[in-house]
Amino acid sequence: MVLRRPLGSVKLEAQLREDVQALLAKAADPKSSEAETDQQDAKDEHDLPAEIARREQRLQALAKAKIAERVKERDQQALQDHVDNVARRDAERTESPGNRATSASGNWSPWPTI
């Protein structure tokens, strides 16, 4: 079974990863941090550590959602397999006329009668 995710979630995850890497690089670069940070703070008023944390939380939420989706699909498949197996066994029981458990005597016992 091939699991398929919506293309949008793949793009969103990739974009978030790129954003986190860019923010980490910006935070680590001491040369550009003063001038760019002043300009960025005036525009966006973003705190780099808080923004990085927020985006990492979104990545973690996406990962949890993917896991939950896989678990749900696996559970649905297991339930369907179980239903199919029960139906197959029931069909086999009704088809075999020599089955002692469903014989006409009704009082079948594994112990011999004396």
PLY file of the C-alpha trace (Angstrom):
ply
format ascii 1.0
element vertex 114
property float x
property float y
property float z
element edge 113
property int vertex1
property int vertex2
end_header
0.00 0.00 0.00
1.42 3.37 -1.00
0.75 6.24 1.35
0.07 9.49 -0.43
0.17 12.86 1.24
-1.34 15.96 -0.23
1.24 17.84 -2.24
0.51 20.99 -0.26
1.73 19.44 2.99
5.01 18.43 1.34
5.53 21.96 0.05
4.58 23.48 3.40
6.98 21.22 5.26
9.82 22.02 2.83
9.10 25.75 3.10
9.09 25.60 6.91
12.41 23.72 6.92
13.93 26.34 4.59
12.59 29.16 6.75
14.04 27.64 9.91
17.43 27.19 8.25
17.38 30.78 6.96
16.45 32.13 10.39
19.17 30.06 12.06
21.71 31.36 9.54
20.55 34.92 10.10
20.81 34.50 13.87
24.30 33.01 13.59
25.71 35.74 11.28
27.04 38.56 13.51
27.88 40.92 10.61
24.45 41.20 9.09
22.51 40.71 12.28
22.81 44.29 13.58
21.84 46.18 10.42
19.33 43.64 9.17
17.87 43.07 12.60
17.25 46.77 13.06
15.53 46.97 9.68
13.60 43.76 10.23
12.53 44.77 13.73
11.21 48.00 12.38
9.26 46.12 9.68
8.17 42.84 11.23
9.07 43.10 14.92
10.01 39.39 14.86
12.10 37.84 17.57
14.33 35.27 15.82
14.37 32.65 18.59
10.61 32.89 19.01
10.04 32.69 15.25
12.36 29.68 14.96
10.56 27.97 17.84
7.16 28.69 16.31
8.15 27.20 12.96
9.75 24.16 14.57
6.51 23.61 16.49
4.61 23.72 13.21
7.01 21.12 11.78
6.43 18.91 14.82
2.67 19.31 14.45
2.92 18.29 10.78
4.98 15.23 11.75
2.40 14.22 14.38
-0.40 14.65 11.86
1.44 12.44 9.36
1.93 9.75 12.00
-1.73 9.93 13.01
-2.76 9.60 9.36
-0.55 6.54 8.90
-1.90 4.95 12.08
-5.48 5.59 10.97
-4.84 4.05 7.55
-3.08 1.05 9.12
-5.95 0.51 11.57
-8.53 0.74 8.80
-6.58 -1.80 6.75
-6.26 -4.14 9.75
-10.00 -3.90 10.41
-10.79 -4.61 6.76
-8.42 -7.61 6.80
-10.12 -8.92 9.93
-13.61 -8.52 8.43
-12.44 -10.31 5.26
-10.93 -13.16 7.29
-14.09 -13.61 9.37
-16.23 -13.64 6.22
-13.90 -16.16 4.58
-13.99 -18.46 7.65
-17.77 -18.24 7.86
-18.05 -19.13 4.19
-15.71 -22.12 4.68
-17.75 -23.36 7.63
-21.02 -23.30 5.75
-19.48 -24.94 2.66
-17.94 -27.98 4.35
-20.67 -30.58 4.98
-18.43 -32.86 7.04
-17.75 -30.30 9.70
-18.60 -31.91 13.03
-19.28 -28.61 14.77
-22.15 -27.87 12.39
-23.43 -31.41 11.94
-27.09 -32.23 12.29
-26.65 -34.24 15.52
-26.17 -31.02 17.48
-24.65 -32.78 20.51
-21.17 -33.34 19.26
-18.53 -34.10 21.86
-14.84 -34.79 21.49
-15.22 -37.63 24.00
-16.41 -41.03 22.82
-19.83 -42.17 24.00
-19.96 -45.38 26.01
0 1
1 2
2 3
3 4
4 5
5 6
6 7
7 8
8 9
9 10
10 11
11 12
12 13
13 14
14 15
15 16
16 17
17 18
18 19
19 20
20 21
21 22
22 23
23 24
24 25
25 26
26 27
27 28
28 29
29 30
30 31
31 32
32 33
33 34
34 35
35 36
36 37
37 38
38 39
39 40
40 41
41 42
42 43
43 44
44 45
45 46
46 47
47 48
48 49
49 50
50 51
51 52
52 53
53 54
54 55
55 56
56 57
57 58
58 59
59 60
60 61
61 62
62 63
63 64
64 65
65 66
66 67
67 68
68 69
69 70
70 71
71 72
72 73
73 74
74 75
75 76
76 77
77 78
78 79
79 80
80 81
81 82
82 83
83 84
84 85
85 86
86 87
87 88
88 89
89 90
90 91
91 92
92 93
93 94
94 95
95 96
96 97
97 98
98 99
99 100
100 101
101 102
102 103
103 104
104 105
105 106
106 107
107 108
108 109
109 110
110 111
111 112
112 113
